[in-house]
Amino acid sequence: MKPALPRRRTGIALPPDAPQTHIPLRITTGKNLLMLTLIGMLVACHDQPPTVVAPHEVVVLPAQTISSSAQLQLPAELQARFTTPMSFRVAGQLLERRVHLGDKVHRGDILARLDAVDAEQNAASAAADLSAARQHLEAAEKQWQRDTAQAQEKLISSQQLEQTQDAYAAAQSQFKSAQARATVADNQHRYTNLVSPHDGVITAELADTGAVLTAGQAVFSLAWSGATDITTEAAENQVTKIQVGAPSVLTLSALPAGRFTGHVREISPAADPQSRTYRIKVTLDDVDPALRLGMTGVVAIDTGTNAAAGQAIRVPSTALFHQGDRPAVWIVRADDSKLELRTVTVSTYGERSVTISSGLAAGEKIVVQGVHTLTAGDKVNPVAPLHAEDFAS
């Protein structure tokens, strides 16, 4: 037989007859319980699926190259090339207006009349003086002819012939003077009618019937038919880019489907003292009957060809970031939709946009909003801006 093993103290009394092969009971301490609990928690966590983080959305726009022909777009208004203030050459009371605002008139039409009573009396008096001077001249001429014939026959003295010649010359001068006065009086009478010098349209009424007008006081404003101008204003940093003869294209708000071509005809040499802008006039190549004076729109003036513009890309200023001391933009890669910070070369800075000469390719998606909250390598969901016009250059 094997010798009996000594009993271990477990804190539990064993009966004296307990067999020696009995497995002793072990009491787990608090440290062991804590370890078991942690192990169970780790096992439970390992069994749960990992949490998937959805890519956040970023606002992007595709990179687009700038057209090789640079254009300057300015607000414009359609106006007649020639506008004449219509006025009487003589003073008088406005008796009648025969046309009104917006009426089309033709050359030779009478637009208004003055009270012509005084002018008629003056013309009649001048005509009477002219008739008397003509009769006096005819009599003096006959007397000069008789005296000349008698002087050849030695019937009168040479002194008497000289007196007859002087009288005849004076009669001629009186007739010419009376003739001039009659012409002026007749003109004064004709000037009581306001006659249109050209075909056109009445664009303003500046005097009312019954008003006593002075000579030269405007009654109407007449816009000539034919040549039509587009007028616009350019700032001092824009006018230097515009040349006389530059091709232009007009689009009107009232006729959005139409495109009307023209050329710059005139550039004001001095700025307006109040607005500090320069007046630009563009003449249309063809006059469309649908055009109406006063229509407004936008005129795109060609400012020349930029050699580097064919490869340049214009992006909103909000897309510009930095990498160190160099400008950069965030690109959403097409293959994995992850962000990439790429350095670029900026050629020009504008108010709302920048022109990038290198570093980008046409069609790449550029982040245009919230660029200061992004991290390289993040996977994102590119979306188009809600209002694309907010990012227009």
Phi, psi and chi 1 to 4 in degrees:
 res  aa     phi    psi   chi1   chi2   chi3   chi4
   1 MET       -  148.4  -70.1 -176.0   60.3      -
   2 LYS   -77.4  145.6  -66.4 -178.5 -179.9 -179.4
   3 PRO   -67.3  147.3   25.2  -35.1      -      -
   4 ALA   -67.6  134.8      -      -      -      -
   5 LEU   -79.0  147.4  -62.9  174.6      -      -
   6 PRO   -72.3  144.4   26.6  -35.0      -      -
   7 ARG   -75.8  140.1  -64.2 -179.6 -178.5  -89.2
   8 ARG   -96.0  146.2  -60.2  179.6   60.1 -177.9
   9 ARG   -84.2  116.2  -65.3 -176.9  179.3 -179.5
  10 THR  -116.3   -0.7   59.6      -      -      -
  11 GLY    88.6    1.2      -      -      -      -
  12 ILE  -123.3  128.4  -60.4  176.8      -      -
  13 ALA   -75.2  132.5      -      -      -      -
  14 LEU  -103.5  145.5  -64.8  176.6      -      -
  15 PRO   -67.0  156.1   20.1  -29.5      -      -
  16 PRO   -66.1  -24.1  -19.9   29.1      -      -
  17 ASP   -98.3   14.5   55.8   -8.9      -      -
  18 ALA   -67.4  140.1      -      -      -      -
  19 PRO   -68.8  155.2   24.4  -33.7      -      -
  20 GLN   -77.4  -15.5  -63.2  -64.0  -33.5      -
  21 THR   -87.9    3.5   59.6      -      -      -
  22 HIS   -67.8  131.8 -179.1   73.5      -      -
  23 ILE   -75.7  125.2  -60.6  175.0      -      -
  24 PRO   -67.8  144.5   27.4  -35.4      -      -
  25 LEU   -78.6  129.4  178.8   62.1      -      -
  26 ARG  -105.4  135.6  -61.4 -168.6  178.0 -170.4
  27 ILE  -100.1  119.6  -56.4  -60.9      -      -
  28 THR   -75.8  131.0  -55.0      -      -      -
  29 THR   -80.1  171.8   62.6      -      -      -
  30 GLY   -65.6  -32.0      -      -      -      -
  31 LYS   -65.5  -41.0 -176.7  176.3  179.8  179.8
  32 ASN   -66.0  -38.8  -67.0  -24.2      -      -
  33 LEU   -60.7  -39.8  -71.1  174.6      -      -
  34 LEU   -66.1  -40.6  178.5   59.3      -      -
  35 MET   -65.8  -40.5  -68.2  178.1   63.8      -
  36 LEU   -63.0  -38.7  -67.1  174.8      -      -
  37 THR   -64.5  -43.8  -56.5      -      -      -
  38 LEU   -64.4  -40.6  -67.9  175.3      -      -
  39 ILE   -61.8  -40.6  -68.0  173.0      -      -
  40 GLY   -64.2  -39.1      -      -      -      -
  41 MET   -66.5  -42.1  -67.6  176.1   62.6      -
  42 LEU   -62.6  -40.4  -69.4  174.7      -      -
  43 VAL   -63.8  -40.1  172.1      -      -      -
  44 ALA   -66.0  -41.8      -      -      -      -
  45 CYS   -65.0  -36.8  -67.6      -      -      -
  46 HIS   -66.2  -29.6 -179.3   72.7      -      -
  47 ASP   -75.8  -20.8  -65.1  -22.6      -      -
  48 GLN   -79.3  144.8  -67.2 -179.4   -4.1      -
  49 PRO   -70.2  148.3   24.3  -33.3      -      -
  50 PRO   -67.2  149.3   24.4  -33.3      -      -
  51 THR   -77.4  129.9  -57.4      -      -      -
  52 VAL   -98.3  123.5  178.5      -      -      -
  53 VAL   -94.5  120.6  179.2      -      -      -
  54 ALA   -72.5  140.6      -      -      -      -
  55 PRO   -65.0  138.7   22.7  -32.1      -      -
  56 HIS   -84.4  157.8   60.7  -80.9      -      -
  57 GLU   -84.2  144.4  -65.2 -178.7  -13.5      -
  58 VAL  -131.5  144.3  -68.7      -      -      -
  59 VAL   -85.9  123.2  179.9      -      -      -
  60 VAL  -128.8  158.4  -60.5      -      -      -
  61 LEU  -135.7  144.5  -78.4  175.6      -      -
  62 PRO   -74.1  141.8   25.3  -32.8      -      -
  63 ALA   -71.3  132.5      -      -      -      -
  64 GLN  -127.7  137.5  -64.0 -178.5   -8.1      -
  65 THR   -76.2  152.9   56.8      -      -      -
  66 ILE   -83.0  143.2  -56.8  174.4      -      -
  67 SER   -61.4  146.5  172.9      -      -      -
  68 SER   -66.7  -22.8   59.6      -      -      -
  69 SER  -102.1  109.3  178.9      -      -      -
  70 ALA   -75.0  137.7      -      -      -      -
  71 GLN  -127.8  147.6  -71.1 -174.7  -24.4      -
  72 LEU  -113.1  117.2 -171.5   63.3      -      -
  73 GLN   -99.7  126.3  -64.6 -170.8   -8.1      -
  74 LEU  -134.3  147.2  -60.4  171.0      -      -
  75 PRO   -66.9  141.6   22.5  -31.8      -      -
  76 ALA  -138.2  160.4      -      -      -      -
  77 GLU  -135.2  141.8 -178.8 -179.6   -2.0      -
  78 LEU   -87.5  124.7 -157.5   63.5      -      -
  79 GLN  -138.4  156.4  -65.0 -177.9   -7.5      -
  80 ALA   -72.7  146.2      -      -      -      -
  81 ARG   -65.1  -38.8  178.5 -175.8  -66.7 -172.9
  82 PHE  -120.2  127.8  -56.2  105.2      -      -
  83 THR  -129.0  123.0  -59.3      -      -      -
  84 THR  -113.4  129.4  -55.2      -      -      -
  85 PRO   -76.3  121.7   23.7  -28.7      -      -
  86 MET   -91.1  124.8  -60.0  -62.9  -60.7      -
  87 SER  -145.2  158.2   59.9      -      -      -
  88 PHE   -79.5  148.6  -68.8   97.5      -      -
  89 ARG   -83.5  -12.7  -63.3 -172.8 -176.7 -174.2
  90 VAL  -125.1  160.1  -64.8      -      -      -
  91 ALA   -82.2  157.0      -      -      -      -
  92 GLY   162.3  179.0      -      -      -      -
  93 GLN   -93.4  129.7 -175.6  179.4   23.6      -
  94 LEU   -69.6  114.1 -175.4   57.9      -      -
  95 LEU   -93.7  -33.7 -169.9   65.2      -      -
  96 GLU  -155.3  139.9  178.5 -172.3    7.4      -
  97 ARG  -116.6  124.4  -66.7 -170.5  -47.6  178.6
  98 ARG   -99.4  -10.6  -64.5 -172.4  176.6 -178.1
  99 VAL  -128.8  164.1  -65.8      -      -      -
 100 HIS  -136.4  176.4  -59.2  -78.5      -      -
 101 LEU   -57.9  128.0 -175.5   65.8      -      -
 102 GLY    91.0   -6.5      -      -      -      -
 103 ASP   -73.0  141.3  -71.7   -9.3      -      -
 104 LYS   -88.6  134.9  -67.4 -176.9  177.8  179.9
 105 VAL  -126.2  162.0  -62.0      -      -      -
 106 HIS  -120.2  159.5  -58.2  -78.7      -      -
 107 ARG   -59.9  129.9 -177.5  176.4 -177.3  177.9
 108 GLY    95.7  -10.5      -      -      -      -
 109 ASP   -68.6  140.2  -69.5  -11.4      -      -
 110 ILE   -83.2  121.7  -63.2  177.4      -      -
 111 LEU   -93.7  -34.5  -51.3 -178.6      -      -
 112 ALA  -159.3  164.3      -      -      -      -
 113 ARG  -135.2  145.7  -65.0 -168.6  -54.9  112.6
 114 LEU   -98.5  162.8  -69.3  177.8      -      -
 115 ASP   -65.4  115.8 -174.3   -1.3      -      -
 116 ALA  -104.6   15.0      -      -      -      -
 117 VAL   -60.9  -50.0  174.8      -      -      -
 118 ASP   -65.1  -39.0  -66.5  -17.8      -      -
 119 ALA   -65.8  -36.4      -      -      -      -
 120 GLU   -66.8  -41.8  -70.2  174.1   -6.1      -
 121 GLN   -64.8  -41.2  -64.4  -64.7  -28.8      -
 122 ASN   -64.8  -40.7 -171.8   30.9      -      -
 123 ALA   -65.9  -39.0      -      -      -      -
 124 ALA   -65.6  -41.3      -      -      -      -
 125 SER   -64.3  -41.8  175.5      -      -      -
 126 ALA   -66.5  -36.4      -      -      -      -
 127 ALA   -65.9  -38.3      -      -      -      -
 128 ALA   -66.3  -43.2      -      -      -      -
 129 ASP   -61.6  -37.4  -67.9  -17.3      -      -
 130 LEU   -67.0  -38.7  176.7   61.7      -      -
 131 SER   -64.9  -41.7  178.6      -      -      -
 132 ALA   -66.2  -41.2      -      -      -      -
 133 ALA   -65.2  -34.2      -      -      -      -
 134 ARG   -67.1  -43.0 -178.6  180.0  -69.6  108.5
 135 GLN   -65.0  -41.5  -67.7  178.3   -1.2      -
 136 HIS   -63.6  -37.7 -178.4   66.0      -      -
 137 LEU   -66.9  -41.3  175.5   61.3      -      -
 138 GLU   -63.2  -41.1  -69.4  174.2   -5.6      -
 139 ALA   -66.8  -42.1      -      -      -      -
 140 ALA   -65.2  -35.8      -      -      -      -
 141 GLU   -66.9  -40.8 -176.0  178.9    5.9      -
 142 LYS   -65.5  -40.9  -69.1  178.3 -179.5  179.1
 143 GLN   -64.8  -38.3 -176.4   64.0   39.8      -
 144 TRP   -66.2  -36.7  172.7   71.7      -      -
 145 GLN   -67.9  -41.6  -69.2  174.6   -8.2      -
 146 ARG   -64.4  -46.2  -73.7 -166.5  -60.5  -93.9
 147 ASP   -65.3  -32.1  -71.1   -6.8      -      -
 148 THR   -66.8  -42.0  -59.6      -      -      -
 149 ALA   -66.6  -41.3      -      -      -      -
 150 GLN   -68.8  -33.5  -68.2  177.3    0.0      -
 151 ALA   -67.2  -31.0      -      -      -      -
 152 GLN   -69.1  -29.2  -69.1  176.5   -8.2      -
 153 GLU   -92.9    8.6  -63.2  176.8   -0.9      -
 154 LYS    61.5   33.7  -54.8  -63.1 -178.1  177.6
 155 LEU   -89.7  -25.1  -62.5  176.3      -      -
 156 ILE  -127.1  162.3   60.3  173.3      -      -
 157 SER   -81.2  160.9   62.9      -      -      -
 158 SER   -65.8  -28.1   59.5      -      -      -
 159 GLN   -67.0  -40.6 -176.7  178.5    3.9      -
 160 GLN   -66.8  -35.5 -174.8  176.6   -7.3      -
 161 LEU   -65.8  -38.2  179.2   60.5      -      -
 162 GLU   -64.1  -39.0  -69.7  176.8   -2.8      -
 163 GLN   -64.9  -38.9  -68.6  176.3   -8.0      -
 164 THR   -65.7  -40.9  -56.9      -      -      -
 165 GLN   -63.0  -39.9  -69.9  175.2  -18.7      -
 166 ASP   -64.4  -40.7  -69.0  -18.1      -      -
 167 ALA   -65.2  -38.5      -      -      -      -
 168 TYR   -66.5  -41.9  177.1   57.3      -      -
 169 ALA   -64.2  -39.2      -      -      -      -
 170 ALA   -65.3  -37.9      -      -      -      -
 171 ALA   -66.0  -37.7      -      -      -      -
 172 GLN   -62.6  -43.9  -73.8 -179.8  -39.3      -
 173 SER   -63.5  -41.4  -62.8      -      -      -
 174 GLN   -64.2  -38.3  -69.4  175.5   -0.1      -
 175 PHE   -66.0  -44.8  174.3   76.1      -      -
 176 LYS   -62.4  -40.8  -69.3 -179.9  179.7  178.8
 177 SER   -63.2  -45.0  178.0      -      -      -
 178 ALA   -64.8  -36.3      -      -      -      -
 179 GLN   -64.8  -41.0 -167.5  177.5   35.3      -
 180 ALA   -66.2  -41.7      -      -      -      -
 181 ARG   -64.9  -35.8  -71.6 -165.3  -58.8  -89.7
 182 ALA   -68.9  -38.0      -      -      -      -
 183 THR   -64.1  -44.2  -58.7      -      -      -
 184 VAL   -63.6  -44.1  171.0      -      -      -
 185 ALA   -63.0  -39.3      -      -      -      -
 186 ASP   -65.3  -40.4 -175.8   62.8      -      -
 187 ASN   -63.7  -42.3  -71.7  -21.1      -      -
 188 GLN   -59.4  -37.6  -62.9  -71.0  -34.6      -
 189 HIS   -68.7  -41.4  179.2 -104.3      -      -
 190 ARG   -67.7  -30.9  -70.4 -169.6  -58.7  104.6
 191 TYR   -69.9   -9.2  -68.3  158.8      -      -
 192 THR   -74.1   -9.2   58.0      -      -      -
 193 ASN  -105.6  127.1  -68.3  -30.6      -      -
 194 LEU   -90.1  112.5 -174.0   59.6      -      -
 195 VAL  -109.1  138.0 -179.4      -      -      -
 196 SER   -73.1  127.8  174.3      -      -      -
 197 PRO   -84.6  -13.2   30.8  -33.0      -      -
 198 HIS  -148.5  163.7  -60.6  -82.7      -      -
 199 ASP   -70.5  143.7  -65.4  -13.2      -      -
 200 GLY   176.5 -161.8      -      -      -      -
 201 VAL  -135.1  142.1   60.3      -      -      -
 202 ILE   -77.3  120.1  -59.0  -61.9      -      -
 203 THR  -107.1   -8.3   57.1      -      -      -
 204 ALA  -160.8  145.1      -      -      -      -
 205 GLU  -112.0  120.8  -64.3  177.3  -25.5      -
 206 LEU  -117.5    0.3  -54.7  173.8      -      -
 207 ALA  -149.7  146.9      -      -      -      -
 208 ASP  -101.9  155.1  -65.2  -33.5      -      -
 209 THR   -62.0  135.9  -57.6      -      -      -
 210 GLY    96.9  -14.1      -      -      -      -
 211 ALA   -72.7  143.3      -      -      -      -
 212 VAL   -90.7  118.9  177.3      -      -      -
 213 LEU  -105.8  149.7  -52.6  177.4      -      -
 214 THR   -92.3  161.9   59.6      -      -      -
 215 ALA   -62.7  128.0      -      -      -      -
 216 GLY    91.7   -3.9      -      -      -      -
 217 GLN   -74.2  126.9 -177.6  175.7  -13.2      -
 218 ALA   -69.0  139.2      -      -      -      -
 219 VAL  -110.9  -41.8 -179.3      -      -      -
 220 PHE  -133.7  166.1  -59.8  106.3      -      -
 221 SER  -118.6  124.5  179.8      -      -      -
 222 LEU  -112.4  119.5  175.6   66.8      -      -
 223 ALA   -94.0  122.7      -      -      -      -
 224 TRP   -70.2  145.6  -64.8   13.3      -      -
 225 SER   -77.7  160.7  -61.2      -      -      -
 226 GLY   107.4 -119.9      -      -      -      -
 227 ALA   -59.6  133.7      -      -      -      -
 228 THR  -123.6  138.6  -54.9      -      -      -
 229 ASP  -113.3  151.6  -81.6  -10.4      -      -
 230 ILE  -106.8  123.3  -53.1  163.1      -      -
 231 THR  -109.0  139.8   60.3      -      -      -
 232 THR  -148.7  171.1 -175.3      -      -      -
 233 GLU  -122.4  135.2  -57.4  -73.0  -23.4      -
 234 ALA  -121.5  140.6      -      -      -      -
 235 ALA   -73.6  167.3      -      -      -      -
 236 GLU   -66.9  -25.7   58.4 -175.5   22.9      -
 237 ASN   -85.3   -2.8   61.8  -20.6      -      -
 238 GLN  -106.4  -33.9  -63.6  172.9  -31.4      -
 239 VAL   -65.2  -26.5   70.9      -      -      -
 240 THR   -68.8  -17.6   55.5      -      -      -
 241 LYS   -89.6   -9.2  -55.8  175.8 -176.9  177.8
 242 ILE  -101.2  136.4  -56.5  174.0      -      -
 243 GLN  -121.7  147.7  -58.6  -67.2  -29.2      -
 244 VAL   -62.3  132.8  173.8      -      -      -
 245 GLY    93.3   -3.5      -      -      -      -
 246 ALA   -64.7  133.5      -      -      -      -
 247 PRO   -66.1  146.6   21.5  -30.4      -      -
 248 SER  -141.7  156.1  -52.3      -      -      -
 249 VAL  -131.9  128.3  177.8      -      -      -
 250 LEU  -107.1  132.9  172.1   69.1      -      -
 251 THR  -122.5  134.3   55.0      -      -      -
 252 LEU  -110.4  146.3  -63.1  171.3      -      -
 253 SER   -65.6  -35.5  -57.2      -      -      -
 254 ALA   -76.5  -23.3      -      -      -      -
 255 LEU  -129.1   70.3  -56.8  171.2      -      -
 256 PRO   -64.7  -22.5   22.9  -32.1      -      -
 257 ALA   -83.0  -13.7      -      -      -      -
 258 GLY   -93.2  147.2      -      -      -      -
 259 ARG  -130.6  118.5  -69.8  171.8   60.6   84.9
 260 PHE  -114.0  123.1  -51.7   93.6      -      -
 261 THR   -92.7  154.4   59.9      -      -      -
 262 GLY  -166.3 -172.4      -      -      -      -
 263 HIS  -139.3  147.8  -67.6   78.7      -      -
 264 VAL   -66.2  123.3  174.7      -      -      -
 265 ARG  -102.1  -33.9 -179.9  176.2   62.1   84.5
 266 GLU  -149.0  139.5  179.4 -177.9  -52.3      -
 267 ILE  -125.7  124.0  -58.7  175.2      -      -
 268 SER   -62.1  133.3  175.0      -      -      -
 269 PRO   -77.2  -13.9   27.7  -33.3      -      -
 270 ALA  -134.7  149.6      -      -      -      -
 271 ALA   -78.5  151.6      -      -      -      -
 272 ASP   -63.9  133.1 -176.6  -89.7      -      -
 273 PRO   -65.8  -20.1   20.8  -31.3      -      -
 274 GLN   -98.6  -51.1  -64.6 -178.3   -9.4      -
 275 SER   -84.8  -17.1   63.8      -      -      -
 276 ARG    59.1   33.1  -54.9  -52.5  -55.8  169.1
 277 THR  -117.9  165.4   56.3      -      -      -
 278 TYR  -110.9  132.0  -65.3   80.8      -      -
 279 ARG   -77.4  128.4  174.2   64.5   60.0   89.9
 280 ILE  -116.5  131.7  -51.9  -64.6      -      -
 281 LYS  -117.9  128.5  -67.8 -175.4  178.0  179.7
 282 VAL  -118.2  128.3  177.4      -      -      -
 283 THR   -96.5  130.1  -61.7      -      -      -
 284 LEU   -72.4  144.5  -69.0  177.0      -      -
 285 ASP   -70.3  -40.8  -64.1  -25.4      -      -
 286 ASP  -131.4  142.3  -61.7  -48.6      -      -
 287 VAL   -95.6  117.1  179.2      -      -      -
 288 ASP   -90.3  133.8 -165.8  -56.2      -      -
 289 PRO   -60.8  -22.0  -21.4   32.1      -      -
 290 ALA   -75.2  -15.0      -      -      -      -
 291 LEU   -74.8  138.2  -61.9  179.0      -      -
 292 ARG  -124.2  140.9  -62.7  -67.9 -178.0   88.9
 293 LEU   -61.2  138.8  -61.0  179.3      -      -
 294 GLY    95.0   -8.4      -      -      -      -
 295 MET   -63.6  145.6  -74.7 -175.9  172.4      -
 296 THR  -117.3  156.4   58.4      -      -      -
 297 GLY  -175.0 -150.1      -      -      -      -
 298 VAL  -129.6  132.2  175.9      -      -      -
 299 VAL  -110.0  128.6   58.8      -      -      -
 300 ALA  -101.9  112.3      -      -      -      -
 301 ILE  -102.1  127.8  -58.0  175.6      -      -
 302 ASP   -71.8  122.4 -168.8   -7.1      -      -
 303 THR  -101.8   11.8   58.5      -      -      -
 304 GLY   111.0  173.6      -      -      -      -
 305 THR   -97.7  129.0  -58.3      -      -      -
 306 ASN   -98.0  118.0 -174.5   -4.7      -      -
 307 ALA   -62.3  -33.6      -      -      -      -
 308 ALA   -91.8   -1.7      -      -      -      -
 309 ALA   -70.8  -26.0      -      -      -      -
 310 GLY   -63.4  -27.2      -      -      -      -
 311 GLN  -106.1   -3.8  -57.9  -62.9  -31.1      -
 312 ALA   -81.1  152.2      -      -      -      -
 313 ILE  -128.4  132.7  -66.6  176.7      -      -
 314 ARG  -105.3  128.5 -177.9  173.6  -62.7  153.6
 315 VAL  -127.4  157.0  -60.0      -      -      -
 316 PRO   -62.4  150.4  -21.3   32.1      -      -
 317 SER   -62.9  -26.8  -59.8      -      -      -
 318 THR   -67.9  -14.6   54.8      -      -      -
 319 ALA   -84.7  -12.3      -      -      -      -
 320 LEU   -77.8  131.2 -159.9   62.3      -      -
 321 PHE  -128.9 -160.1 -164.2   56.4      -      -
 322 HIS  -149.7  152.1   60.4   85.1      -      -
 323 GLN  -131.4  101.1 -171.1  173.4   32.5      -
 324 GLY    71.5 -122.8      -      -      -      -
 325 ASP  -105.4   15.5   57.2   -9.4      -      -
 326 ARG  -114.2  146.4  -65.1 -167.8   58.6 -173.0
 327 PRO   -69.4  149.9   23.3  -32.2      -      -
 328 ALA  -152.3  165.1      -      -      -      -
 329 VAL  -136.3  155.5  -66.8      -      -      -
 330 TRP   -89.3  129.5  -71.8  101.2      -      -
 331 ILE  -114.2  136.0  -55.2  -63.2      -      -
 332 VAL   -95.2  111.6  179.2      -      -      -
 333 ARG   -64.8  138.8  -64.8 -164.1  -61.0 -118.1
 334 ALA   -73.9  -27.7      -      -      -      -
 335 ASP   -78.5  -37.2   52.3   -8.1      -      -
 336 ASP  -129.3    5.2   56.2    3.8      -      -
 337 SER    57.9   33.2  -63.7      -      -      -
 338 LYS  -104.7  154.3  -70.4 -174.0  178.2 -178.8
 339 LEU   -80.4  141.3  -68.3  173.1      -      -
 340 GLU  -135.4  128.0  174.6 -172.2  -14.4      -
 341 LEU   -92.1  116.3 -175.9   60.2      -      -
 342 ARG  -119.9  131.2 -175.2 -177.9  -58.2  172.9
 343 THR   -75.5  144.1   57.4      -      -      -
 344 VAL  -134.7  168.2  -65.6      -      -      -
 345 THR  -110.7  119.5  -58.1      -      -      -
 346 VAL   -96.0  124.5  178.2      -      -      -
 347 SER   -90.7  -40.5   57.9      -      -      -
 348 THR  -141.4  148.5   57.6      -      -      -
 349 TYR  -111.6  128.2  -70.2   86.3      -      -
 350 GLY  -111.3 -177.0      -      -      -      -
 351 GLU   -68.0  -40.8  -65.3 -178.1   -0.8      -
 352 ARG  -122.1   -0.9  -60.1 -178.3   58.3 -172.6
 353 SER  -149.4  165.0   62.6      -      -      -
 354 VAL  -129.2  148.3  -66.2      -      -      -
 355 THR  -103.8  122.0  -57.9      -      -      -
 356 ILE  -103.6  123.3  -62.7  175.7      -      -
 357 SER   -91.4  -23.1   58.0      -      -      -
 358 SER  -155.5  155.7   63.2      -      -      -
 359 GLY   111.2  -15.6      -      -      -      -
 360 LEU  -127.5  157.0  -70.3  178.6      -      -
 361 ALA  -121.1  148.9      -      -      -      -
 362 ALA   -61.4  135.8      -      -      -      -
 363 GLY    96.2  -16.2      -      -      -      -
 364 GLU   -68.2  144.6  -71.4 -173.6  -53.0      -
 365 LYS   -85.4  122.1  -64.6 -179.8  179.6  179.4
 366 ILE  -111.4  131.9  -54.4  169.2      -      -
 367 VAL   -75.1  126.9 -178.4      -      -      -
 368 VAL  -115.6    4.7  -63.4      -      -      -
 369 GLN  -148.9  138.0 -167.6  172.7    8.5      -
 370 GLY    68.1   36.8      -      -      -      -
 371 VAL   -70.9  -18.4  -64.1      -      -      -
 372 HIS   -84.6    0.3  -62.8  -79.3      -      -
 373 THR  -113.7   13.3   61.4      -      -      -
 374 LEU  -102.8  160.6  -55.0  177.7      -      -
 375 THR  -133.0  135.3  -56.2      -      -      -
 376 ALA   -61.5  138.6      -      -      -      -
 377 GLY    90.9  -12.2      -      -      -      -
 378 ASP   -67.8  141.3  -75.1   -5.5      -      -
 379 LYS   -88.1  130.6 -168.6  168.8 -175.2  178.0
 380 VAL  -130.4  168.9  -66.1      -      -      -
 381 ASN  -113.7  102.4 -179.8   25.2      -      -
 382 PRO   -72.5  134.3   25.4  -31.6      -      -
 383 VAL  -130.8  153.6  -63.7      -      -      -
 384 ALA   -78.6  152.7      -      -      -      -
 385 PRO   -66.3  148.3   22.1  -32.0      -      -
 386 LEU   -66.3  -39.6 -175.5   60.4      -      -
 387 HIS  -124.4   94.5  -59.3  -74.6      -      -
 388 ALA   -64.3  -25.3      -      -      -      -
 389 GLU   -67.5  -19.9   62.6  -87.2   12.2      -
 390 ASP   -66.9  -20.3  -66.1  -19.5      -      -
 391 PHE  -107.9   12.1  -59.3   93.8      -      -
 392 ALA   -69.8  140.5      -      -      -      -
 393 SER   -83.0      -   55.9      -      -      -
